[in-house]
Amino acid sequence: MSKDIILIGDKILVEPDMGEAMTEAGLYLPQTVKDKEKVFTGKVVKVGPGYPVLDPSSLEKEPWENKTKKLKYFPLQAQERDFCMFIKEQAVEIEFENKKFFVVPHSAILLLVRSNISEIPPKI
């Protein structure tokens, strides 16, 4: 049976970058030192649907007439396979299938690095 993570709203699933931290002098820092950092980096694995937005056409009808409640979402800037920097204090660390991940709200992301610049949607 295959399991899948479904993210809600503006949440993003990030696989942390567990690379070894080396000082300028060539000393490797232990993981406990790296855990004390306030900003973490990682690869975006999965992205939630975005911010929920009410369909404006549903406001034109009376509440009892509106049978379908189609919820629309305002998409997020982050995309799968992006590299991101995020504030660790706002992230929640989870373990899924023996792998460490962070569930990060979109507001905690400081920057995104995307390998293919042509994938960025045009500004409206």
N, C-alpha and C positions, 0 to 999 in steps of 0.2 A: 504494500500500500504506500503510495507516494504522498508525502505531505508538502504543503505549499503555504507560504506566509502571505497573508492578505493584509496590506497596510491600509489604515483608515485615514482619510482626510489628507493633511499636509505632511504626513510622516514619510521618512526616507530610511531605507535599510542600507547601512554602510558596513562593509567589511573593512576592519581597521588595517592600516599599514603597519605591520609588525616588524619592519626593518630595524636592524640594529643601529642604535645611536652611537656615533663615534665623535669624540671631541677633536679639536684641531690638532691636539698633541698625539692623536692616534689611540687614545684609550677608549675601550668600549664601555658604555654605561649599562648597568643592569636594568632589567625591566621595571624594577621598583622605582627607579629614578624617572623613567619615561612615563609611568602611571601618574606621577605628580604634575605633569604638564597640564596646562589649562586648555590648550588647543591640540586636537588630534587630526590626523589625516586618514583618508581611506578611499576605497573605491565604492561608488554607488552601485548596489546590487539590484535594488528594486525601489520603485517610486509609487507612492499612493496616488489616488485619483486627483487630488488637489483640494482647493477650497470649495465647499458646497455653495452654490448660488441658486436662489429661487428663480424659477422660470417666470419672466415678467408677463408673459401672455396669460398665465394663470390668475393674475390679479384683475383681469378684465371681466372675469366671470364671478358669479356668486359662489361662495365656498361649497355649497351643496351640489352645484352643477359640475364642479370640477372633479371628475371621477379618476382621472390619471394624474398622478403626482410624479412627474418626471423630474428628477433631480439632475441638475447640470453642475458641472465642476469647472472651476477656473484652474487651468493647468499650472503645474509648477515649472520652475526653470530647470531644475535638476533632471537629468536623464540617466538611464542605465549606462554603465561603463564610464561615467564621469569620475574624475578624481576630485575630492572635496576636502576642505578644511572646515572643521566645525568646533563649537565650544563644547567641551566634554561635560561640563556641569549640567547642561540641558539635555544631554543624551541619556538613554537608558541602555545599559549593557545586557544583552541576552545571549544565551547559548542555544543553538538550533542544530541538531544532528552533529554534535561534537565540534561545532565551529563557533567562534566568537563573533558577534555582530553588535552594532549599535543601532538603535532606533532613534533617529534624530528628527526633531521638528524642522520644517523648512526655515523658520526664523533663526535657527541656531547655526546655519551654514554661513560661513564667512566668504568663501569663494569657491568657484568651480573651474576646473581645467578640463577642457573638452579636446579630444584629439583631432576631430574633424570639424572645422569651423563652418563648413557648408551645411551642417545639420541644425544650426541655430535658426529658429523660426524668425521671419522678418518682423521688424518693429511695426506696430500698428499706430 
